Amino acid sequence: MRAPRDPVRRCVHRLGLGLALLAGVGCVEASIQVVDERTALENQILGAYEQLDRDLQLVASVRAVGADGQAQPAPRLSDVRQRAVQARQTQQFNRDDLEELKAQGCLGEGLDAMLAARPCAAQAEPATAQRLERLVAAENQARRLLLEFVVTTSPDLTRADLPQLVEAAARAQREQAAPGTWLQEPGGEWRQKP
């Protein structure tokens, strides 16, 4: 039997053939698994980060001009938001250094959503070891501030939700990690991301 030339009819024809094939095979059981679906908490974290990045761009803008063409002062942010914006700024400033050290195997993503120093050859040099210590402290402080920001500014979250928020943040960091990055396993052991 020839397939029709009309694309709609051809689609219906193929669907009919597929159903006939399935019916001829007998009982078929389909199991659908959703992989890499973000949780509501992960979406909330990402949404907060996106808003902070927009705030950072607005605050960093040298020339904020209003509709009347006049220069406008930078908006005043709440203290909590200001600290979170500064934390994002710190993360963006250190991103290249952290990625370099992760690629060298000197850093890994912990289960507590914090960055952890790992033994590596680069630590033999004192200047690199100090740099590593300073970067890990700055990144982890920024991560803690951002998690606090999400809890404080989200009306549906309380301090009691912080452990689930940390878990969601750790999961998101693991998913975003580049291949070869060290990841802490639930049992405490470390493995490199394939």
Buried (B, 14 or more C-beta within 10 A) or exposed (E): EEEEEEEEEEEEBEEEEEEEEEEEEEEEEEEEEEEEEBEEBBEBBBEBBEBBBEBBEEBEEEEBEEEEEEEEEEEEBEEEBEBBBBBBBBBEEBEEBBEEBBEBBBBBBBBBBBBBBBEBEBBEEEEBBEBBEEBBEBBBEBBBBBBBBBBBBBEEBEEEBBEEBBBBBBBBBBEEBEEEBBBBEEEEEEEEBE
